[in-house]
């Protein structure tokens, strides 16, 4: 087993960087996982959240599965509508 020594300044710097990385990961996980906070999501965010393609999302818009708002060529979805879609299609285990 090797022992590594370092100055307290170097240790503090590494510790600070790890804390920043932890905060970034927490922020990303809150952004993409249940429960979704109420906000507007664009196509890319919805595709990433539902793990679907852009074409599938287009089908959901066309058949009324997901409500949306369009401003110019940009389309947005309420996160609560995405959550409702997930809840509506939730299937409990058979145990």
Backbone as CSV, one residue per row, in Angstrom:
resi,resn,N_x,N_y,N_z,CA_x,CA_y,CA_z,C_x,C_y,C_z
1,UNK,0.840,-1.173,0.000,0.000,0.000,0.000,0.889,1.243,0.000
2,UNK,0.602,2.171,-0.894,1.379,3.402,-1.001,0.672,4.525,-0.256
3,UNK,1.426,5.386,0.347,0.892,6.554,1.024,1.274,7.775,0.201
4,UNK,0.278,8.585,-0.098,0.506,9.797,-0.885,0.277,10.994,0.016
5,UNK,1.198,11.910,0.005,1.048,13.131,0.798,0.900,14.313,-0.146
6,UNK,0.149,15.305,0.325,-0.021,16.530,-0.464,-0.234,17.691,0.495
7,UNK,-0.047,18.875,-0.024,-0.228,20.059,0.802,-1.717,20.253,1.088
8,UNK,-2.009,20.963,2.149,-3.414,21.208,2.501,-4.096,22.066,1.440
9,UNK,-3.349,22.953,0.770,-3.924,23.766,-0.306,-4.384,22.880,-1.471
10,UNK,-3.558,21.920,-1.840,-3.923,21.005,-2.923,-5.137,20.172,-2.531
11,UNK,-5.177,19.710,-1.281,-6.312,18.933,-0.802,-7.595,19.760,-0.840
12,UNK,-7.511,21.013,-0.389,-8.683,21.895,-0.395,-9.176,22.150,-1.823
13,UNK,-8.254,22.305,-2.758,-8.626,22.534,-4.150,-9.350,21.315,-4.726
14,UNK,-8.827,20.137,-4.472,-9.466,18.903,-4.947,-10.834,18.742,-4.305
15,UNK,-10.924,18.993,-3.028,-12.185,18.888,-2.315,-13.217,19.857,-2.886
16,UNK,-12.801,21.075,-3.173,-13.690,22.094,-3.747,-14.187,21.669,-5.131
17,UNK,-13.298,21.118,-5.941,-13.684,20.666,-7.278,-14.667,19.505,-7.200
18,UNK,-14.454,18.595,-6.282,-15.391,17.475,-6.097,-16.767,17.972,-5.676
19,UNK,-16.803,18.960,-4.805,-18.074,19.525,-4.358,-18.795,20.191,-5.533
20,UNK,-18.074,20.895,-6.386,-18.674,21.514,-7.568,-19.243,20.463,-8.515
21,UNK,-18.509,19.380,-8.687,-18.990,18.301,-9.548,-20.243,17.654,-8.958
22,UNK,-20.275,17.467,-7.657,-21.436,16.885,-6.993,-22.666,17.776,-7.192
23,UNK,-22.501,19.077,-7.047,-23.606,20.011,-7.243,-24.106,19.980,-8.687
24,UNK,-23.196,19.874,-9.645,-23.591,19.810,-11.053,-24.378,18.538,-11.346
25,UNK,-23.951,17.424,-10.798,-24.662,16.159,-11.002,-26.049,16.224,-10.371
26,UNK,-26.156,16.782,-9.174,-27.460,16.928,-8.516,-28.386,17.807,-9.341
27,UNK,-27.851,18.886,-9.888,-28.662,19.799,-10.708,-29.176,19.078,-11.951
28,UNK,-28.318,18.319,-12.614,-28.728,17.568,-13.798,-29.749,16.493,-13.451
29,UNK,-29.574,15.810,-12.357,-30.513,14.747,-11.996,-31.874,15.326,-11.629
30,UNK,-31.915,16.479,-10.993,-33.196,17.131,-10.692,-33.877,17.568,-11.973
31,UNK,-33.102,17.924,-12.974,-33.653,18.422,-14.225,-34.321,17.314,-15.035
32,UNK,-33.821,16.091,-14.961,-34.282,15.046,-15.855,-35.041,13.891,-15.210
33,UNK,-35.190,13.878,-13.900,-35.829,12.740,-13.274,-37.017,13.158,-12.430
34,UNK,-37.865,12.193,-12.137,-39.083,12.368,-11.361,-38.760,12.904,-9.984
35,UNK,-39.568,13.784,-9.398,-40.664,14.469,-10.060,-40.167,15.687,-10.841
36,UNK,-40.807,15.955,-11.934,-40.442,17.118,-12.740,-41.009,18.374,-12.094
37,UNK,-40.224,19.417,-12.039,-40.738,20.678,-11.545,-41.519,21.346,-12.675
38,UNK,-42.465,22.224,-12.333,-43.284,22.865,-13.361,-42.440,23.859,-14.145
39,UNK,-42.246,23.555,-15.404,-41.530,24.448,-16.314,-41.843,24.012,-17.732
40,UNK,-41.387,24.786,-18.685,-41.608,24.474,-20.093,-40.376,23.764,-20.649
41,UNK,-40.609,22.673,-21.382,-39.533,21.880,-21.966,-39.588,21.980,-23.484
42,UNK,-38.432,21.971,-24.139,-38.418,21.965,-25.605,-38.383,20.520,-26.105
43,UNK,-38.392,20.350,-27.427,-38.421,19.010,-28.024,-37.290,18.126,-27.512
44,UNK,-36.093,18.654,-27.500,-34.931,17.862,-27.098,-35.064,17.376,-25.656
45,UNK,-35.488,18.254,-24.758,-35.633,17.875,-23.360,-36.703,16.800,-23.170
46,UNK,-37.815,16.916,-23.920,-38.881,15.916,-23.819,-38.392,14.574,-24.358
47,UNK,-37.708,14.597,-25.493,-37.165,13.353,-26.058,-36.206,12.682,-25.074
48,UNK,-35.363,13.454,-24.419,-34.419,12.901,-23.447,-35.145,12.374,-22.216
49,UNK,-36.168,13.073,-21.774,-36.907,12.664,-20.581,-37.679,11.371,-20.817
50,UNK,-38.353,11.280,-21.974,-39.172,10.102,-22.275,-38.400,9.004,-23.001
51,UNK,-37.154,9.293,-23.357,-36.330,8.341,-24.127,-37.028,7.927,-25.416
52,UNK,-37.460,8.935,-26.177,-38.131,8.704,-27.454,-37.443,9.520,-28.542
53,UNK,-37.769,9.200,-29.798,-37.200,9.926,-30.933,-38.026,11.182,-31.223
54,UNK,-37.469,12.058,-32.038,-38.193,13.257,-32.463,-39.445,12.883,-33.248
55,UNK,-39.345,11.808,-34.036,-40.493,11.362,-34.834,-41.630,10.871,-33.938
56,UNK,-41.298,10.143,-32.874,-42.318,9.683,-31.932,-42.977,10.876,-31.247
57,UNK,-42.186,11.871,-30.888,-42.736,13.075,-30.270,-43.682,13.784,-31.245
58,UNK,-43.320,13.819,-32.520,-44.198,14.400,-33.538,-45.527,13.639,-33.588
59,UNK,-45.474,12.331,-33.512,-46.694,11.506,-33.507,-47.545,11.824,-32.282
60,UNK,-46.917,11.989,-31.123,-47.652,12.345,-29.910,-48.368,13.687,-30.068
61,UNK,-47.725,14.630,-30.742,-48.385,15.923,-31.006,-49.542,15.739,-31.983
62,UNK,-49.301,14.982,-33.060,-50.308,14.811,-34.108,-51.576,14.121,-33.603
63,UNK,-51.403,13.113,-32.734,-52.591,12.382,-32.276,-53.144,12.898,-30.943
64,UNK,-52.586,13.987,-30.425,-53.115,14.616,-29.216,-52.673,13.961,-27.922
65,UNK,-51.692,13.086,-27.989,-51.195,12.435,-26.778,-50.572,13.455,-25.828
66,UNK,-49.809,14.389,-26.379,-49.175,15.427,-25.564,-49.611,16.810,-26.041
67,UNK,-50.167,17.619,-25.134,-50.458,19.008,-25.502,-49.161,19.800,-25.619
68,UNK,-49.186,20.859,-26.402,-47.973,21.657,-26.609,-48.342,23.089,-26.919
69,UNK,-47.339,23.934,-26.882,-47.478,25.334,-27.248,-46.416,25.638,-28.298
70,UNK,-46.796,26.401,-29.313,-45.846,26.711,-30.376,-45.713,28.217,-30.520
71,UNK,-44.469,28.668,-30.520,-44.153,30.078,-30.748,-43.214,30.110,-31.937
72,UNK,-43.709,30.571,-33.065,-42.931,30.509,-34.300,-42.704,29.061,-34.657
73,UNK,-41.468,28.673,-34.838,-41.167,27.277,-35.160,-40.736,26.482,-33.929
74,UNK,-40.715,27.122,-32.766,-40.269,26.465,-31.532,-41.479,25.902,-30.783
75,UNK,-41.363,24.640,-30.346,-42.458,23.961,-29.653,-42.039,23.692,-28.212
76,UNK,-42.988,23.922,-27.286,-42.743,23.724,-25.862,-43.837,22.856,-25.256
77,UNK,-43.476,22.167,-24.176,-44.393,21.285,-23.472,-44.304,21.590,-21.984
78,UNK,-45.444,21.548,-21.294,-45.428,21.720,-19.845,-44.885,20.446,-19.213
79,UNK,-44.012,20.606,-18.238,-43.474,19.427,-17.568,-44.580,18.658,-16.848
80,UNK,-45.619,19.361,-16.381,-46.733,18.673,-15.717,-47.498,17.785,-16.699
81,UNK,-47.571,18.177,-17.973,-48.213,17.339,-18.983,-47.384,16.087,-19.261
82,UNK,-46.064,16.232,-19.250,-45.178,15.077,-19.431,-45.344,14.128,-18.251
83,UNK,-45.378,14.693,-17.035,-45.563,13.868,-15.843,-46.917,13.160,-15.879
84,UNK,-47.966,13.852,-16.304,-49.296,13.248,-16.394,-49.295,12.094,-17.396
85,UNK,-48.589,12.262,-18.507,-48.482,11.200,-19.511,-47.787,9.975,-18.916
86,UNK,-46.714,10.187,-18.164,-46.016,9.079,-17.514,-46.916,8.400,-16.484
87,UNK,-47.621,9.187,-15.684,-48.505,8.630,-14.658,-49.658,7.843,-15.282
88,UNK,-50.213,8.361,-16.370,-51.332,7.709,-17.055,-50.929,6.332,-17.594
89,UNK,-49.688,6.196,-18.010,-49.218,4.945,-18.592,-48.448,4.070,-17.602
90,UNK,-48.546,4.400,-16.324,-47.848,3.642,-15.280,-48.542,2.299,-15.076
91,UNK,-47.774,1.248,-15.040,-48.298,-0.099,-14.820,-47.610,-0.659,-13.585
92,UNK,-48.390,-1.017,-12.579,-47.813,-1.582,-11.372,-47.425,-3.039,-11.605
93,UNK,-46.479,-3.502,-10.821,-46.059,-4.891,-10.938,-47.201,-5.794,-10.494
94,UNK,-47.161,-7.025,-10.921,-48.235,-7.963,-10.639,-48.072,-8.685,-9.314
95,UNK,-47.025,-8.404,-8.596,-46.799,-9.059,-7.302,-47.707,-8.490,-6.248
